[in-house]
Amino acid sequence: MLWNENHSQYDIIVLVMTASASSPILGEISHGAPLIRLSGTCMHFGSRVALAPTDLTFDRSEPVAIIGANGSGKSTLLKLIAGLVKATDGEVEVGGSVAFVGQHQHHHQWMPLSVDEVLRMGRYRSWIGRMRREDLTAIDEAAELLDVADLLKSSFGALSGGQRQRVLVAKAVATKADVLLLDEPITGLDLPSQQVILDVIEGHAAQGGVALFTTHHLGEARRADRVLLLAGCVLADGAPEDVLVPELLAEAFGGRMVAGDAVVVDEHHHHGADPHREATDLTSHLEAHHHHHGHDHHHGESHEGSGAASS
């Protein structure tokens, strides 16, 4: 695991961690306690605030979308939960195993591995020893779920972007982790791959796990039961219909949000993304909002992390 000097990416495909040797498998954790708890958790990179002090809990059976502009703390939040970075202050408690799929998979196109070998890496408990029957079953199930079973003998590096991402998500799913963390998992992918991965997120939550994924797009966020809107801190946390509203979105994204007759939630360009994917009626609502509510909303630390590490 290598951390680059900009703190913006890891040389890692999938990280799998278990809270302890006796951590229960998915679906066996107590229903009474949250799987994830953040208490006064904050993250600084030098003088830059990536995430202001935050209190959050995530319960079983929750698909959660995390949305916000670049630098708003989305990736930082996932990395804190995954244990990839240590909080500057506060606590992060995770009551089960974690699988994390990060961005920048294009750095691993060169990997001289077959798809089957990549998936098997998700079940390794050590670098020696044979695959057990339960390992092979988990791999086969994940491959079917992500529609990559027919690619097992293919070279991972020769796959399309959508196929590679489905393989990486399948590798994470094969771990049977309690917590699934996906950093912009469907950005720039073809529509079939987007649908498959979003269905997997919903299915993981339906089976009793927690699935958190970051996104720049409102349509993807609306698929979740719960949405976190970040801007260096948590601006809003709740159901999509309560969070993805013009007033809050305008506060989080400002003038970057509306381009022509389409809603574009960030200036970050994604190859293959449809610039007209969002409904145009939100544009008129936002324009009305800016006209009638020209004053700034003040949330103390809401923009404190705008220059922080990329999320």
FENURMO-V299340 format. One record per residue. N is the residue number from 1. PSI is psi as a letter, one per 30 degrees, with the letter a starting at -180 (none if undefined). OMEGA is omega in radians with two decimals (999 if undefined). Layout:
# FENURMO-V299340
{{N PSI OMEGA} {N PSI OMEGA}}
This chain:
# FENURMO-V299340
{{1 k -3.09} {2 k -3.14} {3 k -3.07} {4 l -2.99} {5 f 3.14} {6 f -3.13} {7 g -3.04} {8 f -3.13} {9 l 3.08} {10 k 2.95} {11 i -3.05} {12 k 3.12} {13 d 3.12} {14 k 3.08} {15 k 3.12} {16 k -3.13} {17 k 3.07} {18 k -3.07} {19 e 3.09} {20 l -3.10} {21 f -3.10} {22 g -3.13} {23 k -3.11} {24 l 3.10} {25 l -3.10} {26 k 3.08} {27 f -3.10} {28 g 3.13} {29 k -3.12} {30 k 3.13} {31 f -3.02} {32 e -3.02} {33 k 3.05} {34 k 3.06} {35 e -3.09} {36 k 3.07} {37 k 3.01} {38 k -3.11} {39 j -3.14} {40 g -3.02} {41 k 3.07} {42 l -3.09} {43 k 3.06} {44 k 2.92} {45 j -3.01} {46 b 3.13} {47 f -3.10} {48 k 3.12} {49 j 3.11} {50 e 3.12} {51 k 3.10} {52 l -3.11} {53 k -2.96} {54 k 3.00} {55 k -3.13} {56 l 2.93} {57 k 3.09} {58 k -3.08} {59 l 3.05} {60 l 3.02} {61 h 3.12} {62 j 2.87} {63 k -3.00} {64 k 3.05} {65 k 3.10} {66 j -3.02} {67 k 3.14} {68 l -3.14} {69 l 3.03} {70 k -3.13} {71 g -3.09} {72 f 3.10} {73 g -3.07} {74 e -3.14} {75 e 3.11} {76 e 3.13} {77 e 3.12} {78 e -3.11} {79 e 3.05} {80 e 3.13} {81 e -3.13} {82 f -3.10} {83 g 3.12} {84 f 3.03} {85 l 3.13} {86 k -3.12} {87 k 3.05} {88 e 3.11} {89 l 3.13} {90 a -3.05} {91 l 3.01} {92 j 3.13} {93 k 3.11} {94 k -3.02} {95 g 3.14} {96 a -3.12} {97 l -3.05} {98 k 2.96} {99 k -3.07} {100 k 3.05} {101 j -3.07} {102 a 3.08} {103 a 3.00} {104 h 3.12} {105 f 3.13} {106 f 3.11} {107 f -3.04} {108 g 3.12} {109 f -3.09} {110 f -2.99} {111 k -3.11} {112 h -3.08} {113 l 3.00} {114 l 3.10} {115 e 3.13} {116 e 3.13} {117 e 3.09} {118 e -3.14} {119 e 3.13} {120 f 3.12} {121 f 3.12} {122 f -3.13} {123 f -3.14} {124 k 3.01} {125 f 3.02} {126 l -3.12} {127 g 3.05} {128 l -3.14} {129 l -3.07} {130 l 3.02} {131 k 3.06} {132 l -3.13} {133 e -3.13} {134 e 3.08} {135 e -3.12} {136 e 3.11} {137 e 3.14} {138 e 3.12} {139 e -3.14} {140 e -3.14} {141 e -3.14} {142 e 3.13} {143 e 3.10} {144 e -3.09} {145 e -3.12} {146 g 3.06} {147 h 3.08} {148 g -3.10} {149 e -3.13} {150 g -3.11} {151 g -2.97} {152 e -3.12} {153 f -3.12} {154 l 3.04} {155 k 3.14} {156 e -3.09} {157 f -3.12} {158 f -3.08} {159 l 3.01} {160 l 3.14} {161 e 3.13} {162 e 3.12} {163 e 3.12} {164 e -3.12} {165 e 3.11} {166 e 3.08} {167 e -3.12} {168 e 3.08} {169 e 3.09} {170 e 3.10} {171 e 3.11} {172 e -3.14} {173 e -3.11} {174 f 3.13} {175 f -3.05} {176 h -3.13} {177 l 3.11} {178 e -3.08} {179 k 3.12} {180 j -3.11} {181 k -3.07} {182 j -3.10} {183 j -3.07} {184 i -2.99} {185 f -3.07} {186 g 3.13} {187 k 3.05} {188 g -3.11} {189 l 3.04} {190 l -3.05} {191 e 3.11} {192 e 3.12} {193 e 3.09} {194 e -3.08} {195 e -3.14} {196 e -3.08} {197 e 3.09} {198 e 3.08} {199 e 3.12} {200 e 3.09} {201 e 3.13} {202 e -3.13} {203 e 3.12} {204 e 3.11} {205 e -3.13} {206 f 3.13} {207 g 3.05} {208 g 3.11} {209 a 3.01} {210 k 3.09} {211 j 3.09} {212 k 3.10} {213 k 3.11} {214 l -3.13} {215 l 3.02} {216 f -2.94} {217 k -3.07} {218 e -3.11} {219 e 3.10} {220 e -3.13} {221 e -3.13} {222 f 3.11} {223 f -3.08} {224 l 3.05} {225 f -3.06} {226 k -3.13} {227 k 2.96} {228 k 3.07} {229 j -3.05} {230 k 2.98} {231 h -3.02} {232 f 3.01} {233 l 3.12} {234 j 3.08} {235 e -3.12} {236 l -3.09} {237 j -3.14} {238 a 3.14} {239 l -3.12} {240 e -3.10} {241 f 3.12} {242 f -3.06} {243 e -3.06} {244 i -3.12} {245 l -3.03} {246 e -3.07} {247 e -3.11} {248 e 3.13} {249 e 3.11} {250 e 3.13} {251 e -3.10} {252 e -3.01} {253 f 3.11} {254 b -3.06} {255 f -3.14} {256 f -2.93} {257 e -3.04} {258 k 3.09} {259 j -3.11} {260 b -3.11} {261 g 3.14} {262 l 3.09} {263 k 3.08} {264 j -2.97} {265 f 3.06} {266 l 3.07} {267 f 3.12} {268 k -3.09} {269 k -3.13} {270 k 3.13} {271 k 3.10} {272 f -3.13} {273 k 3.14} {274 j -3.07} {275 f -3.12} {276 g -3.02} {277 f -3.08} {278 l -3.11} {279 k -3.08} {280 f -3.09} {281 f 3.12} {282 f 3.12} {283 e -3.12} {284 e 3.10} {285 e 3.14} {286 e 3.12} {287 e 3.09} {288 e 3.12} {289 e -3.13} {290 e -3.11} {291 e -3.04} {292 f -3.09} {293 i -3.08} {294 f -3.13} {295 l 3.10} {296 k 2.97} {297 k -3.12} {298 j 3.09} {299 h 3.02} {300 d -2.99} {301 g -2.97} {302 e -3.11} {303 g -3.07} {304 f -3.07} {305 g -3.04} {306 f 3.13} {307 g -3.03} {308 a -3.14} {309 k -3.07} {310 k 3.08} {311 none 999}}
